[in-house]
Every structure is written in C-alpha cells, then in structure tokens.
Amino acid sequence: MKSWRRNFNKNNINKFTKLLEQVRWQDVKLVSETNAKFEWFISKLTFLFNKAFPLRQRVIKKTYQATWITQGIKKSSKNVR
C-alpha cells in the first residue's frame, strides 16, 4: 500500500522561511481588490509550501498478524497469566 506524505524537517522548514523572505510582498499592494489580494497571497503561499514540503509517495509495509490466533486463545492466555 502507498500513501502520500510531506517531510517537515528542519531543512525543509529553513527552506520554506528562505523562500518566504525572497517574495516581494510589495506586489500585493499593487492589487486594488481585497479578494484579489487574498487570492494572490494564498496562491503564493501554497506554491512555496508545495515547493518546500513536496508530497512524497511512501510504501506502507503490511504488518503481519497471525490469523490463527482467535479471541478465545487471547482470553485464555490472559486468564493463564
């Protein structure tokens, strides 16, 4: 089975903060509408977030569970202990 995850380590966090520092935030002042400013901000933030913390596909190892151990055996082992 596979799942998608992001890696939030110190290197990626530092990369994200450096990317945020490089953005020209004065450009948002050029936009007159509030909704457009918000859309610009969210799109920029999302782009940088995805760049700093990319989705990685990981393989989830299937855990082996003994199927021959029944509830009755589990109860009996608890009583014996």
QUIWO-V832350 format. One record per helix or strand of 3 or more residues. SS is the DSSP state (A for helix, B for strand). FROM is the first residue (numbers start at 1). TO is the last residue. Records with the same first field share a line. If there is no record, write none. Layout:
SS = FROM-TO + FROM-TO
This chain:
B = 2-6 + 55-59
A = 10-22 + 27-30 + 34-52 + 71-80
